[in-house]
Amino acid sequence: MRVKTGVVRRRRHNKVLKQARGFFSARHKHFRKAKEQLERSLVYAYRDRKNNKRNFRSLWITRINAACRLNGISYSQLIHGLNKAGIGIDRKVLADLAMNEPESFAQIAEQAKKAIA
């Protein structure tokens, strides 16, 4: 029995080609090339959503460490002191404080120093 897939196939192809907009050369024009590139691109997107979280955490730690050094304490000592003092501030907030409110960060660093000593 013959199966005609004209409408279904056209919709499926158009869906892929719509997602492939902006790709280079034949990768946004031809269905097969577009589909291959789209599968690869979705893999990259999934991977990089995870990597993005890693990159931001690394950036926050770098900023916190720089602010710690200005306050005479190392990053690891600060985190240890915060845990001992029972201060539950995450690295994102600490990095924001270090960048935008150095006075507040200095107070937190002092509390961490006291908790260690």
N, CA and C of each residue as an Amber inpcrd file, in Angstrom:
protein
   351
   0.8350000  -1.1850000   0.0000000   0.0000000   0.0000000   0.0000000
   0.8830000   1.2530000   0.0000000   0.5040000   2.2330000  -0.7790000
   1.3040000   3.4560000  -0.8860000   0.8890000   4.4570000   0.1820000
   1.8810000   5.0160000   0.8430000   1.6140000   6.0280000   1.8610000
   2.1350000   7.3640000   1.3570000   1.2420000   8.3460000   1.2720000
   1.6470000   9.6800000   0.8400000   1.8720000  10.5460000   2.0880000
   3.0760000  11.1060000   2.2000000   3.4080000  11.8710000   3.4050000
   3.6580000  13.3450000   3.0900000   3.0240000  13.8440000   2.0390000
   3.3060000  15.1910000   1.5770000   3.1880000  16.2540000   2.6580000
   2.0340000  16.3590000   3.2970000   1.7940000  17.4140000   4.2780000
   2.6190000  17.1820000   5.5400000   2.6260000  15.9440000   5.9990000
   3.3460000  15.6080000   7.2300000   4.8380000  15.8590000   7.0560000
   5.3790000  15.3840000   5.9460000   6.8050000  15.5570000   5.6840000
   7.1470000  17.0430000   5.5510000   6.3220000  17.7920000   4.8510000
   6.5750000  19.2150000   4.6480000   6.5990000  19.9470000   5.9970000
   5.6530000  19.6030000   6.8640000   5.6090000  20.2530000   8.1860000
   6.8480000  19.9040000   9.0080000   7.2390000  18.6360000   8.9600000
   8.4170000  18.2050000   9.7150000   9.6720000  18.8970000   9.1830000
   9.7950000  18.9830000   7.8780000  10.9450000  19.6430000   7.2790000
  10.9550000  21.1250000   7.6320000   9.8020000  21.7660000   7.5410000
   9.7350000  23.1950000   7.8420000  10.0670000  23.4830000   9.3060000
   9.6550000  22.5660000  10.1740000   9.9640000  22.7420000  11.6000000
  11.4760000  22.7300000  11.8260000  12.1570000  21.8000000  11.1850000
  13.6150000  21.7070000  11.3130000  14.2820000  22.9220000  10.6800000
  13.8320000  23.3190000   9.4880000  14.4380000  24.4470000   8.8020000
  14.2060000  25.7570000   9.5510000  13.0680000  25.8680000  10.2300000
  12.8100000  27.0600000  11.0330000  13.7870000  27.1360000  12.2060000
  14.0480000  25.9930000  12.8320000  15.0060000  25.9650000  13.9440000
  16.4240000  26.2100000  13.4720000  16.7060000  25.8870000  12.1960000
  18.0640000  26.0060000  11.6610000  18.3350000  27.3900000  11.0850000
  17.4220000  28.3370000  11.2640000  17.6380000  29.6890000  10.7470000
  18.8930000  30.2960000  11.3640000  19.7060000  30.9100000  10.5180000
  20.9240000  31.5270000  11.0080000  22.1470000  30.6380000  10.8620000
  21.9470000  29.3670000  10.5380000  23.0780000  28.4950000  10.3170000
  23.7530000  28.8730000   8.9970000  25.0210000  28.5010000   8.8550000
  25.8420000  28.9050000   7.7210000  25.6180000  27.9930000   6.5180000
  25.6250000  28.5840000   5.3430000  25.6400000  27.8780000   4.0730000
  24.4410000  26.9560000   3.9010000  24.6790000  25.7090000   3.5160000
  23.5820000  24.7750000   3.2450000  22.8900000  24.3180000   4.5230000
  23.4660000  24.6340000   5.6520000  22.9310000  24.1250000   6.9130000
  21.6290000  24.7940000   7.3240000  21.2400000  25.8370000   6.6210000
  19.9240000  26.4150000   6.8970000  18.9860000  26.2890000   5.7000000
  19.4780000  25.6970000   4.6060000  18.6670000  25.5890000   3.3940000
  18.2060000  24.1580000   3.1180000  19.1290000  23.2090000   3.2750000
  18.8410000  21.8290000   2.9060000  18.4720000  21.0200000   4.1470000
  17.3850000  20.2780000   4.0150000  16.8370000  19.5930000   5.1870000
  17.8460000  18.6640000   5.8450000  18.5250000  17.8200000   5.0660000
  19.4080000  16.8210000   5.6540000  20.5590000  17.4740000   6.4170000
  21.1820000  18.4640000   5.7730000  22.2900000  19.1760000   6.4260000
  21.7810000  19.9470000   7.6480000  20.6130000  20.5320000   7.5200000
  20.0450000  21.2980000   8.6320000  19.7510000  20.3780000   9.8090000
  19.2250000  19.2190000   9.5250000  18.8890000  18.2790000  10.5950000
  20.1410000  17.8000000  11.3130000  21.1800000  17.4860000  10.5410000
  22.4430000  17.0350000  11.1460000  23.0180000  18.1220000  12.0520000
  23.0400000  19.3590000  11.5330000  23.6050000  20.4530000  12.3160000
  22.7520000  20.7740000  13.5310000  21.4370000  20.6760000  13.3830000
  20.5270000  20.9790000  14.4920000  20.7130000  19.9860000  15.6320000
  20.8630000  18.7100000  15.3060000  21.1090000  17.7010000  16.3470000
  22.3930000  18.0190000  17.1020000  23.4300000  18.3860000  16.3400000
  24.7150000  18.7210000  16.9570000  24.5730000  19.9840000  17.8220000
  23.8530000  20.9640000  17.3070000  23.6780000  22.2280000  18.0190000
  22.9180000  22.0390000  19.3230000  21.9260000  21.1550000  19.3070000
  21.1530000  20.9010000  20.5260000  22.0190000  20.2110000  21.5800000
  22.9430000  19.3750000  21.1260000  23.8840000  18.7390000  22.0510000
  24.7870000  19.7970000  22.6840000  25.2800000  20.7160000  21.8550000
  26.1180000  21.8030000  22.3760000  25.3310000  22.6500000  23.3780000
  24.0870000  22.9520000  23.0400000  23.2680000  23.7940000  23.9130000
  23.0660000  23.1260000  25.2720000  22.8010000  21.8110000  25.2610000
  22.6110000  21.0800000  26.5150000  23.8920000  21.1020000  27.3410000
  25.0120000  20.8170000  26.6730000  26.3080000  20.7980000  27.3640000
  26.6350000  22.1650000  27.9530000  26.4160000  23.1990000  27.1730000
  26.8290000  24.5210000  27.6050000  25.9090000  25.1270000  28.6550000
  24.6830000  24.6510000  28.7590000  23.8390000  25.0820000  29.8850000
  24.4470000  24.6160000  31.1960000  25.0620000  23.4500000  31.1800000
  25.7540000  22.9490000  32.3830000  27.0510000  23.7160000  32.6170000
  27.8090000  23.9410000  31.5340000  29.0900000  24.6470000  31.6520000
  28.9040000  26.0780000  32.1260000  27.7930000  26.6910000  31.7390000
  27.5100000  28.0670000  32.1320000  27.4510000  28.1970000  33.6490000
  26.8600000  27.2200000  34.3040000  26.7740000  27.2350000  35.7700000
  28.1670000  27.1460000  36.3910000  29.0110000  26.2890000  35.7910000
  30.3950000  26.1540000  36.2640000  31.1530000  27.4630000  36.1030000
  30.9920000  28.0850000  34.9400000  31.7210000  29.3130000  34.6500000
  31.3350000  30.4280000  35.6090000  30.0380000  30.5410000  35.9030000
  29.6100000  31.5880000  36.8180000  30.1210000  31.3430000  38.2260000
  30.0860000  30.0960000  38.6700000  30.6030000  29.7920000  40.0090000
  32.0890000  30.1520000  40.1010000  32.8390000  29.8440000  39.0570000
  34.2620000  30.1680000  39.0170000  34.4800000  31.6780000  39.0750000
  33.6730000  32.4210000  38.3370000  33.7670000  33.8790000  38.3470000
  33.4740000  34.4290000  39.7310000  32.4150000  33.9060000  40.3820000
  32.0640000  34.3750000  41.7330000  33.2010000  34.1200000  42.7080000
  33.7970000  32.9330000  42.6230000  34.8870000  32.5810000  43.5430000
  36.0790000  33.5140000  43.3200000  36.3790000  33.8300000  42.0610000
  37.4850000  34.7460000  41.7630000  37.2300000  36.1190000  42.3670000
  36.0050000  36.6140000  42.2300000  35.6630000  37.9310000  42.7720000
  35.7090000  37.9360000  44.3010000  35.2030000  36.8720000  44.9000000
  35.2220000  36.7870000  46.3670000  36.6610000  36.7300000  46.8650000
  37.4960000  35.9470000  46.2020000  38.8900000  35.8030000  46.5990000
  39.6060000  37.1490000  46.5340000  39.3600000  37.9210000  45.4750000
  40.0010000  39.2370000  45.3400000  39.5880000  40.1540000  46.4870000
  38.2970000  40.1200000  46.8360000  37.8080000  40.9590000  47.9290000
  38.3450000  40.4700000  49.2760000  38.5010000  39.1590000  49.4190000
  39.0500000  38.5950000  50.6580000  40.4640000  39.0930000  50.8880000
  41.2800000  39.0710000  49.8310000  42.6720000  39.4870000  49.9480000
  42.7730000  40.9470000  50.3870000  41.8240000  41.7750000  49.9200000
  41.8100000  43.1770000  50.3440000  41.4810000  43.3180000  51.8320000
  40.7790000  42.3050000  52.3650000  40.3900000  42.3350000  53.7770000
  41.2920000  41.4640000  54.6470000  42.3950000  40.9950000  54.1000000
  43.3780000  40.2590000  54.8870000  42.9800000  38.8520000  55.2750000
  42.2770000  38.1700000  54.4080000  41.8630000  36.7840000  54.6730000
  41.8500000  36.0430000  53.3380000  42.0990000  34.7440000  53.3760000
  42.0520000  33.9840000  52.1300000  40.6200000  33.4970000  51.8870000
  40.3610000  33.0980000  50.6440000  39.0230000  32.6250000  50.2790000
  38.6110000  31.4180000  51.1150000  39.5270000  30.4580000  51.2460000
  39.1860000  29.2280000  51.9650000  38.9150000  29.5150000  53.4440000
  39.6890000  30.4470000  54.0220000  39.4590000  30.8200000  55.4180000
  38.1140000  31.5260000  55.5730000  37.7610000  32.3560000  54.5970000
  36.4670000  33.0440000  54.6440000  35.3270000  32.0400000  54.6460000
  35.3590000  31.0880000  53.7390000  34.2860000  30.0940000  53.6380000
  34.2290000  29.2590000  54.9150000  35.4010000  28.8740000  55.4360000
  35.4560000  28.1110000  56.6790000  34.8630000  28.9250000  57.8300000
  35.2490000  30.2010000  57.9120000  34.7380000  31.0730000  58.9620000
  33.2410000  31.2900000  58.8650000  32.7280000  31.4320000  57.6530000
  31.2840000  31.6110000  57.4690000  30.5170000  30.3700000  57.9060000
  31.0620000  29.2100000  57.5810000  30.4130000  27.9610000  58.0020000
  30.4170000  27.8300000  59.5200000  31.5400000  28.1640000  60.1590000
  31.6290000  28.0960000  61.6170000  30.6940000  29.0870000  62.2800000
  30.5690000  30.2880000  61.6880000  29.7260000  31.3400000  62.2590000
  28.2450000  31.0980000  61.9690000  27.9590000  30.1510000  61.1120000
  26.5640000  29.8480000  60.7820000  25.9360000  30.8660000  59.8460000
  26.7640000  31.5260000  59.0610000  26.2710000  32.5060000  58.0930000
  26.0700000  31.7860000  56.7620000  24.8430000  31.6960000  56.3270000
  24.5180000  30.9400000  55.1110000  24.3120000  31.8380000  53.9110000
  25.3710000  32.4660000  53.4330000  25.2810000  33.3050000  52.2320000
  25.9530000  32.5530000  51.0930000  25.2600000  32.4510000  49.9770000
  25.8590000  31.7220000  48.8590000  26.8670000  32.5960000  48.1070000
  27.6190000  31.9560000  47.2130000  28.7200000  32.6250000  46.5460000
  28.2490000  33.7230000  45.5940000  27.0690000  33.5360000  45.0230000
  26.5350000  34.5600000  44.1200000  26.3140000  35.8690000  44.8690000
  25.7060000  35.7950000  46.0410000  25.4300000  36.9880000  46.8440000
  26.7290000  37.5740000  47.3810000  27.6440000  36.7100000  47.8250000
  28.9350000  37.1930000  48.3160000  29.6950000  37.9540000  47.2260000
  29.6840000  37.4300000  46.0140000  30.3790000  38.0910000  44.9110000
  29.7430000  39.4420000  44.6040000  28.4100000  39.4990000  44.6750000
  27.7190000  40.7620000  44.4340000  28.0640000  41.7850000  45.5170000
  28.1060000  41.3320000  46.7690000  28.5020000  42.2200000  47.8620000
  29.9400000  42.7060000  47.6750000  30.8120000  41.8010000  47.2870000
  32.2160000  42.1520000  47.1020000  32.3800000  43.2220000  46.0170000
  31.5820000  43.1430000  44.9640000  31.6860000  44.0960000  43.8630000
  31.0130000  45.4300000  44.1800000  29.8080000  45.3670000  44.7400000
  28.9770000  46.5660000  44.8450000  28.9400000  47.1970000  46.2310000
  29.1710000  46.3970000  47.2780000  29.1210000  46.9230000  48.6390000
  30.3160000  46.4110000  49.4460000  31.5080000  46.9650000  49.2160000
  32.7110000  46.4710000  49.8910000  32.6530000  46.6100000  51.4080000
  31.8990000  47.6250000  51.9230000  31.7980000  47.8030000  53.3790000
  31.0610000  46.6300000  54.0190000  29.9660000  46.2270000  53.3930000
  29.2080000  45.0780000  53.9030000  30.0420000  43.8100000  53.8530000
  30.7820000  43.6450000  52.7610000  31.6330000  42.4660000  52.6240000
  32.7190000  42.4670000  53.6920000  33.2570000  43.6480000  54.0070000
  34.2920000  43.7460000  55.0410000  33.7430000  43.3110000  56.3920000
  32.4980000  43.6610000  56.6860000  31.8740000  43.2360000  57.9500000
  31.7120000  41.7200000  57.9910000  31.3060000  41.1520000  56.8830000
  31.1540000  39.6880000  56.8180000  32.5090000  39.0170000  56.9980000
  33.5420000  39.5700000  56.3820000  34.9000000  39.0200000  56.5100000
  35.3620000  39.0840000  57.9630000  35.0340000  40.1710000  58.6540000
  35.3980000  40.2980000  60.0790000  34.7090000  39.2370000  60.9240000
  33.4340000  38.9770000  60.6310000  32.7110000  37.9350000  61.3670000
  33.3410000  36.5670000  61.1240000  33.7760000  36.3260000  59.8900000
  34.4250000  35.0490000  59.5760000  35.7570000  34.9270000  60.3190000
  36.5090000  36.0170000  60.4090000  37.7760000  36.0050000  61.1270000
  37.5520000  35.6940000  62.5960000  36.5260000  36.2990000  63.2000000
  36.2230000  36.0760000  64.6140000  35.8400000  34.6300000  64.8690000
  35.0580000  34.0560000  63.9230000  34.6220000  32.6660000  64.0890000
  35.7990000  31.6950000  64.0530000  36.8180000  32.0080000  63.2450000
  37.9920000  31.1300000  63.1450000  38.8360000  31.2270000  64.4100000
  39.0190000  32.4490000  64.9290000  39.8960000  32.6550000  66.0860000
  39.2700000  32.1950000  67.3820000
